[in-house]
Amino acid sequence: MFRKFAIREDGSLAGPFDAWLHTPALGSLLERVGTGLRELTEVPAAAREVSILVVAAAWRAPFEWFAHARMASAAGVPDAVIDAIGRQRTPELDDPVMLVAHDVARELVYERGIADATFERAAAVLGERGLVELVCNVGYYQMISGMLESFLPPLHPEIAGPPPVDEAG
């Protein structure tokens, strides 16, 4: 389902991929990093997607949100959690791995660092390797958001971004 949105009717690529075609060697490396973050890490898919959604919601990046809200749902992230993250609210999470992924991503995106208590909790839940992988994931998707919001690739009409932020919250 997602692939039909990654390739436009004229055959060009959507999302960050179109911009990467202007620098093929770098684009290829960036795609490999993305593949590595999906396939070679210990962080479970649901937690990884939660962290990506935090980034997409912060940047209000429609393409990234559209793609990863679906991937998060497929990985088992509850719809209420996806909606809360999209509204930049703290979701109710019972899963300690998803919760720490959310908290680390949120602090990195909004505070530009991780508080000591969050760092210690994340290291205990994810291990050192998992924490490094999570921080790399957040950084990678911040770069993707920057690409998307800099070059503003045309979006398929069915692509919608995160829900509006609640002014009261």
Disulfide bonds with the S-S distance in Angstrom:
none
